[in-house]
Amino acid sequence: MSIEAALERRAQTLAPALAQVVRGAAGRVPGFAARLAEAGVDTDEVCGSPGLAALPVLSKDDLVERQQADPPHGGLLAPDADVARWFQSPGPLYEPQLAGADWRWGQALADLGVGGADIVLNCFGYHLSPAGAMLEQGARSVGAAVVAGGIGNQELQARAIGDLGVSAYTGLPSYLKALVEAYDAAGLDAARWRLERALVTAEPLPDSLREVLTQRVPHVRMAYGTGETGLLAWEPAGEEPGQGLVLADGVDVQVCAIGTGEPLTDGTEGEVVISLLREDYPLLRFGTGDLSAWMLGPDGSLRLKGVLGRVGQAVKVKGMFLHPRQVTSVMEGAPGVADYRFVIDRVDHVDQLACHVVPDGTVAGEELTSALATRIREGLRFRTDVQVVDDLGEGEGPMVDRRDWS
């Protein structure tokens, strides 16, 4: 079967649900009706031919602008929608958790073999960010108990792995490495280490890091999703890595040409564009900003090649997005700063964020670095190494990414 034929088969499977979402949302959600009007299309066109491609791609920046113009959700939420929680991602971008919504992470965990007999240490953040709640819901959906680890307190988390018999992990791959090292550094009983499965996401998993992790955690699989959309695809268990990511059920995934938004039906690289199947929150043709391409798996199934890069200027640092405009907003008018640049590097499989600052001489060195570290932590939610330098060296713009993912 060709990629085009596999895409057509998947489209036919999802078509009834998407048509129901489009027709229902057009009558319930003012912002979605406005999107249709802006595009000059009606529901028949979006449900028929050319289908969803009749809607322009809605970028993350577009969504932020809509929310700022019509807070908090940009008119894209039905007035009677039952919102259980609100989350905030950098932007700021507000994301609703709707009652009864399934972020689908349980599909990947079940495939990995996680179930009712497991205790999952969930090391994604529970504060403002949706990742912690998303992965916890996924673990609970397969019957597993959850240790709500979040980020930080590595010594306590390492002890919990042995004390509670933790058998599975969700979080960043680099953080799993740090936990293995913390367990060993604390001199904890090796015989009580039962952690055998890990579903990792939000940052790349290079072969060099996978090799380190699988020495202690035999089954490590990469998954792909976003805070706005939930799980989209994952590495299937029982296969050698590098065979592509299988698609999650219950969500429409496209790979689209950058600039035009035209869906691609071959192996050409493009932007991953998502449509959720919720008429009370019709996030349709949402551009994730991630680059990928279609491929066929060894079983002939339709798959994504993985995350191959990003559209635009935003980058992920320690699993969270950082955009140049956020940096500019926080640093604008900072006392004692003549010029600055944020430098992203990676040391021993861990992201490092530094702010290089050229001082203007009005604030003393230690006072300057301390004040800036606090300003950055409060404004960007990142802990940053502030370094005073004479000049910024090579590079352009407020951010430079020097990471090597080999």
N, C-alpha and C positions, 0 to 999 in steps of 0.2 A: 504494500500500500504506500502511496506517495504522501508527502506532507500535506499537499493540497486536499487529497481525498480524506485524510485523517481529520483535517480541520473542518471539512464539510460535514463529516459524520458527527463531530462534536457539536457543531453549530445546530444541526437538526435536533440533537438531543436537548439542547438548552433553549431552543426557539420558543416553545410554549410558555416556559417560565418567564423568559425575557419579555414576551409580548404582554403577559399579565402585569408585569412590573411597569412597563411603559404606559399602558392604558390606565392602570390604577393610579400611578403617580401623577399623570397629567391632570387628573381631577382632584388629587389630594394635596399636592405639594406645589405651592406657588412658585418657588424658585425653579423647579423643573419645568413647569409650564413656560416660565420666562426663557429658559434655555432653548426650548423648542421654538419659541417665537424669534429669539435672536438668530437661530440657525435657519429660520424660514422653512421649517418642516412641520409636518403633523404626525400624529401617532401612526397612521397607516403607512407612511413612508419609513418610519423607524422600525415598525414591526414587519414590513415587507421588504421591498428592494428600494434603496441600497442597504437597508437594515441599519444597525447601530452606527455604521460608518457615516450616516447622514448627520450625526452629532459631532461637532468639533471636539477634540480632546480637551478635557478639563485638567489643566496642570495644577500642581500643588500651589504654585504662586497664585493662580487664578482663584483657587478655593480660598486661600487666605484673604485675598482682596474681597471676595464676596462676603466672607464672614465679618470682615472689618466694616463693610458697608451696611450689612444687615445682621448684627450680632444676635446670638452666638453661632448660628449655623448657616448663614447666607441664604436663608429661605429654602434650603434643600431638605428640610425635615418636616414631615407632616405635622400639622398643629396637634393632632391627637396621638402622636407617637409616644410610646411608653419608654422613656429614657431611664435606665437604671443607674448609669454613671456617666460622668463627663471626664474626658481626659484632655491633656494639653501636650502637644508636641511642639518642638521648636518652630517658630514662625511669627506669633503663636498660631497653631492650628488646633482647633477644638474638634474632638472626635467623640461622638455619642456611642455608648454601649446600650443597645436597645434590648428590652426585655425579650427573652426567648431567642436572641441572636446566637448563632453558632459561628465562632471564628475558625472552625474546622481543624485546629491543631491536633485534635484527637485522631484524625485520619493518619497523620504521620507517626504519632506515638504508637497507635495500634499496629501499624506496619512494622515498626521497630521491635514489636513484641512486648511493649509496656502494657500492663493490665492490672487487675484487681489485687494481685499479690505484691505489687511494687510500691515503694516509697520514693517519690520524686523530689529531689532538691531543685527548686525553681529559683534560679539566680538572675531573674530579670526584675527591673524596678517596679515597685508597686505604687509609687508616688507620682501623680500627674501622668506619667507615661502609661500606655495601655498594655505594654508587653507582659508585665507580671500577671495581670488579670487574664490576659489571653491564654498564656501557657498553662496557668492554673486550671482554667476552664477545660482546656484540652486534656489535661491529666485526669481531672475528675470525670470527664466524659467516658474514659476507658476504665474507670473504677479505681484508679491509683490514689493513694494518700499523698499529700503534698506538704513539704517543708517550705514555708514561705520565706526563703532565704533573702531574696532581694540582692542588692549590691552592697558589698562591704562586710565587715566582721568575719573575715576569712578564717580566723582561728576558731571562732565559735562554729562556723559552718563545717570546718574540717572535723571538729569533734563530733558534730551531729551525724556526720557520715558514718562514723563507727558506732556511736551510741544507739542510733535509730535503725541501723541496717539499711541505709539509703542504697537503692539499687539502680536508680536512673537519675539523669541530670538534664535540665533544660537551661540554656544560657549561652553566653559567648564562648567560643572555643578557647580563646585566650584566658578567660576566667576559670575554665575547667583546669587548664594547666596550672594556674596559680593555686587552685585548691589542692591539686595533687601535691604540689610542692609544700603547701602549708601543712598538709597531713603528715608528710614525711619529716618536715622540720620540727613538728611538735612531738615527734617520737611516738606517735600513736600506733596501736597494735596492727600490724600488717594483716593479721589473720581476720580482723574485723572489717576489712575493706571488701565490700560486696558490690560496689558500683560497677556495673557491666554495660550499661547502655546510656548513650547521650544523644540528644537531639539538639544540635547547635545551629545558631542563626545570627543574623544582624552584622556579621563581618565575614570576610573570606576565610576559607579553611584550606590553606595551601598544603600540598602533600607533605612538606617538612613538618608542619604542626600536627597533621593527622598521624604521622608516624610516631611522634612523641606521645600523643594522647592514647593511641591504641596499645601502647605498651602496658597501660594500666586499666584502660576502659576498652574492652575488646570491640564493642560495637558503637561506632561514632558515625552519625549521619547528619548531613547538612540539609536544612530546610530553608525555604524562601517565603517571606511574607512581608507585609507592611503594617504599620499601626492603623492605617485607615481601612485596610481591606482584610486583614487576617492572613491565614496560611494560603499560599498560592501553589506551591509545588515542593517536592522533596526528593532526596535520593532514596530510592527503594532499597529495603533490606534484602540481603541475599544476592546482591550483585556487587561486582567490583566497582569502586568509585569511578566517575568519569563517563558513565553511561547516560547522563542527562537526568533531569528532574521530572518525575511524573506529576501530572496536574491534579490538583485537589478537585473533588466533586463540589457542585453547588456554587460555582463562580465562573464567570465568563472571562477568559484570558485571551488577549490579542497581542501580537507583536506588530507595531505600526511604524511606518516610515517617519523619520524625524522631519518635522516641518509641515508635512501634508496630513499626517494622521491616517494615511491609507493603510489598511490591514495588509500585512505581508503574508504570502502563502508559500514561501520557499525558505531557504536557510539564511536569508539575508538578515543582518543585524538591524535591530530597531528598538523602539521604546516599548516596554511592557505596559499595556493599557488594560484596565480592569473594569468590569461592570458587576456590581453586587445585585443579588436577587432579592431586594427588599423594596417594596413600593412605598413604605413609610420613610425610607432614607435612600432615594434612588441615586446612588453614586455610580452613574453610568458613564463609560468612556473616560475614566479617571486615569490620567497619566502618572505613573509611579515615579518617573524620572530614571528608572533602571533600564539598562540595555541588556537585551538577550537576543536569542535567535531560536528558531524551531529546529528540531532534529527528531529522528525516529530512534527509539530504543531497540535493544537487541530482540525484543518481542514484537517489534513493529508498532508499538504504542507511540502516540504523540508526546513529545517532551520538550522542555526548555533546556537550552545548553547551560544554564546557570546565569548568574549576574556577571555580565561582561564589562560593566562600567556604568557611568552615570551620564545623563543628559544635564547640561548646565553646570553651574559652579558649586552646588552643594556637595559636601563630602560627608562620609560617615566616620566618626571618631568614637571609639569605644562603644559602637553600636548605636550612636545617636547622630542625627544630622546636624551639621554646622554649615551655615550659609554665610557668604561674605557680607551680606547686608546686616545680619545679626551682629557680626563682629564690628562693623562700622557703627552701628547704633550704640553699642556698649562703649566703644572706645572714643566716640566723638566727644570732644571737650574734656577728656581726661586730664586732670592737672598734672603738669610736669612732663608731658609727652610731646615731643617734637615729631616723632614718626614711630611707626610700629609695624610689625608683621607677625602673624601667627604661623608657626612652623609645625607641621604634623610629621612625625617620624614613627618608626616601629623598631623596638629593641627587644630581642629575645621573645618575639611573637606578641608583644604588648604595645598598644598605641601610646605614643608620647605626644603631649601637646604643650608647646612652649610659646610664650609671647616675647618676642625680641623687641626691645624698646630703646629708642634713641631719646635720651632725656633732653629737656630744654634748659636745665640748670636751675629751675625754680623750686624743685622739690628734692630733698636729700635722697641718696640712693636707697637705703634700707626702708625709709618711709615710703618712697615711691613704689618699690616692689611689693611691700605689704599691702598698700592701699589698692594697687592694681589687681593683685591676686584676689582680694575680697570683691572688688568691682566685677571682675570676670566671673567669679564663682556665682555671685548673685544674679548677674545678667545673662549668663550663658549656661549655667548649671554644669560647668566643667571646672575641675581643679586644674590649674595651669602653673607651670614653672615660668615665672617672669624673670627674664634675663636682660640686664642693661648692657647695650652694645654701642660701639662707636658708629657703626653703619650697618645697614640691613643686608648687605651682600647681594648675591644674585637672586633674581626672582621678581615677579611683578604682582601687584595687587595686595590685598590685606591678608591672603592666605597662600601658603606654599605646601604642597603635599609631597614629601620625600620618601614615602613608604615603598619598600620593596617586598612584593608578595610572593617571592619565589620560595 
